[in-house]
């Protein structure tokens, strides 16, 4: 048998990377693409505490908080707004809203927490002061996509469920940056929602996340991650979520939407801060996420090498197979998650991911900053 030359090795590596990506599309991401909620034998309306922490976000509170306060929810709910040492007009806006909405409970923090970085202290105070067992978390810059947001999120609870993971999307705006931000958000959600559906939950986003108050205190809150500025959502869920206690909700009425960053500099700073927490995930989660990212990163360089140095027909054949499987699953998933306008761009967006990894890989080793907003 003649020895294998380097051109064949390159092609075999390309074939292996393609097979790995197709496996992720079919085994994981198809769970979101073809998601159907389980039929419930009984449905309850639990009392809910919505918790929002804000620091110097007077404009966001004025714009978005009324959308939370006018929810159509037949059962009892409260909105706990924690004003964390704001120096803008947040205090006065919250006071005015409280005159109209009796369900609003305002907590004013006037001292910084020592040795506890980021958002965890104000969020812990909000959870401690909340009245109800079911907690629903969102941010001041988020607005529910419908007046049935609370109803849809709490309805995902069932026997044994302590965590409900929702989708936190961004508003649609003109321009390339908006498409890239929304695609990255969709792509991240495609992973954490599909992994949870596969019984391997590893994160949630604080823009749209619910869990039981007892779960929070039973696990001593954020005590194990207080030294990390961020991670109040993904690292906490990474620690406490299991196959049996976690549910997913994928419904257009259960989405929250935020205003995306308007400049590249702001977005790059935001994403770099988010990625500093990934190093603290459990080993199995880092392995699964790392293999997928590694395969994505190698796909196009190996394709070009196979196209030039091996047989272009085999290289194009694998490329076409990958795009057919990926395109179909992404089309279904984007429709399911109300991001269908991104699908015509999916080939370019997929190529963009190669550059994306180059830009953000250094953030995995960067020391986290101190601020949370």
Residue pairs with C-beta under 8 A, 6 or more apart in sequence:
7 309
7 310
8 310
10 302
10 305
10 306
10 309
10 310
11 306
11 310
11 311
11 314
11 315
13 298
13 302
14 299
14 302
14 303
14 305
14 306
14 315
14 318
15 318
17 295
17 298
17 299
17 302
18 299
18 318
18 319
18 321
18 322
20 291
20 292
20 295
21 292
21 295
21 296
21 299
21 322
21 326
22 321
22 322
22 325
22 326
24 292
24 295
25 325
25 326
25 329
26 325
26 329
27 198
28 191
28 194
28 195
28 198
29 190
29 191
29 194
29 329
29 330
29 333
30 194
30 329
30 332
31 193
31 194
31 197
31 198
32 190
32 193
32 194
32 197
32 250
32 333
32 336
32 337
33 329
33 330
33 331
33 332
33 333
33 336
34 332
35 197
35 248
35 250
35 336
37 156
37 249
37 250
37 251
40 155
40 158
43 155
44 157
45 73
45 74
45 75
45 151
45 154
45 155
46 75
46 132
46 133
46 134
46 154
46 157
47 75
47 76
47 77
47 131
47 132
47 133
47 134
48 73
48 75
48 76
48 77
48 78
48 132
48 134
48 135
48 136
48 150
48 153
48 154
49 77
49 78
49 79
49 80
49 130
49 131
49 132
49 134
49 135
49 136
49 213
50 68
50 77
50 78
50 79
50 80
50 136
50 137
50 138
50 150
51 80
51 82
51 123
51 126
51 127
51 130
51 135
51 136
51 137
51 138
52 65
52 68
52 79
52 80
52 81
52 82
52 126
52 137
52 138
52 139
52 140
53 82
53 84
53 119
53 122
53 123
53 126
53 139
53 140
54 60
54 61
54 81
54 82
54 83
54 84
54 86
54 90
54 139
54 140
55 83
55 84
55 85
55 86
55 90
55 122
55 372
55 373
56 86
56 87
56 88
56 90
56 373
57 86
57 88
57 90
57 140
57 141
57 373
58 86
58 88
58 89
58 90
58 92
58 93
60 140
60 141
60 259
61 81
61 90
61 93
61 94
61 97
61 140
62 93
63 143
64 140
64 141
64 142
64 143
65 79
65 81
65 93
65 94
65 97
65 104
65 140
66 97
67 143
67 144
68 79
68 138
68 143
68 144
68 149
69 79
69 97
69 101
69 103
69 104
70 147
71 77
71 144
71 147
71 148
71 149
71 150
71 151
72 147
72 148
72 151
73 148
73 150
73 151
74 151
76 132
77 103
77 132
77 150
78 103
78 104
78 105
78 130
78 131
78 132
79 101
79 103
79 104
79 105
80 105
80 107
80 126
80 129
80 130
81 94
81 104
81 105
81 106
81 107
82 107
82 109
82 122
82 123
82 125
82 126
83 90
83 91
83 94
83 106
83 107
83 108
83 109
84 109
84 119
84 121
84 122
85 109
85 110
85 111
85 112
91 108
94 104
94 106
95 106
97 104
98 104
98 106
105 129
107 125
107 126
107 129
109 121
109 122
109 125
113 121
115 226
115 227
116 222
116 226
117 226
117 227
117 228
117 229
117 368
117 370
117 372
118 228
118 229
118 230
118 231
118 232
118 370
118 371
118 372
119 206
119 230
119 232
119 372
119 373
120 221
120 222
120 225
120 226
120 232
123 137
123 222
123 232
124 221
124 222
127 135
127 213
127 216
127 221
130 213
132 213
133 212
133 213
133 214
134 154
134 157
134 210
134 212
134 213
135 210
135 211
135 212
135 213
135 216
136 150
136 153
136 154
136 209
136 210
137 206
137 208
137 209
137 210
137 211
137 233
138 144
138 168
138 206
138 207
138 208
138 209
138 256
139 206
139 207
139 258
141 258
141 259
142 168
142 207
142 208
142 256
142 257
142 258
143 256
143 257
143 258
144 150
144 255
144 256
145 169
145 252
145 253
145 254
145 255
145 256
145 257
145 338
146 152
146 252
146 253
146 254
146 255
148 253
148 254
149 253
149 254
149 255
149 256
152 249
152 251
152 253
152 254
153 164
153 166
153 208
153 210
153 249
153 254
154 164
154 210
155 249
156 164
156 210
156 247
156 248
156 249
156 254
157 164
157 210
157 247
158 247
160 244
160 245
161 245
161 246
161 247
162 211
162 212
162 214
162 215
162 240
162 245
162 246
163 201
163 204
163 209
163 210
163 211
163 212
163 215
163 237
163 240
163 241
163 245
163 246
163 247
164 209
164 210
164 211
164 246
164 247
164 248
164 249
165 192
165 193
165 196
165 201
165 204
165 209
165 237
165 246
165 247
165 248
165 249
166 204
166 205
166 208
166 209
166 210
166 248
166 249
166 254
166 255
166 256
167 189
167 193
167 208
167 249
167 250
167 254
167 255
167 256
167 337
168 185
168 189
168 205
168 206
168 207
168 208
168 255
168 256
168 257
168 258
169 182
169 185
169 186
169 189
169 255
169 256
169 257
169 258
169 337
169 338
169 339
170 178
170 181
170 182
170 185
170 257
170 258
170 259
170 260
171 257
171 258
171 259
171 260
172 178
172 182
172 341
173 260
177 260
177 261
177 262
177 263
177 264
177 267
178 260
179 342
179 345
179 349
180 349
180 352
181 260
181 261
181 267
182 260
182 339
182 342
183 339
183 342
183 345
183 349
183 352
184 271
184 356
186 333
186 334
186 337
186 339
186 342
187 353
189 205
189 337
190 333
190 337
191 289
191 292
192 201
192 202
192 203
192 204
192 205
193 248
193 250
195 201
195 202
195 285
195 288
196 202
196 241
196 246
196 247
196 248
197 248
199 243
200 243
200 284
200 285
200 288
201 237
201 241
201 242
201 243
201 246
202 234
202 237
202 238
202 241
202 281
202 282
202 285
202 288
202 289
203 233
203 234
203 235
203 237
203 238
203 281
204 233
204 234
204 237
204 241
205 233
205 234
206 232
206 233
207 256
207 258
208 254
208 255
208 256
209 233
209 237
211 237
211 240
215 240
215 245
219 236
219 239
219 240
222 231
222 232
222 236
224 239
225 231
225 232
225 235
225 236
225 239
225 280
228 235
228 276
228 277
228 280
228 368
229 273
229 368
229 369
229 370
229 371
229 372
230 273
230 274
230 276
230 277
230 368
230 372
231 277
231 280
232 372
234 277
234 281
235 277
235 280
235 281
238 280
238 281
238 282
238 285
250 336
250 337
252 338
255 337
255 338
260 267
261 267
261 270
268 359
271 360
271 363
272 360
272 363
272 366
273 363
273 368
273 369
274 363
275 360
275 363
275 364
275 366
276 363
276 364
276 366
276 367
276 368
276 369
277 368
278 286
278 289
278 364
279 286
279 364
279 365
281 289
293 357
296 353
296 354
296 357
297 354
297 357
299 322
299 354
300 351
300 354
301 354
303 315
303 318
303 319
306 314
306 315
306 318
307 315
307 316
323 347
326 346
326 350
327 346
327 347
330 343
330 346
331 340
331 343
331 346
334 340
334 342
334 343
334 346
335 343
342 349
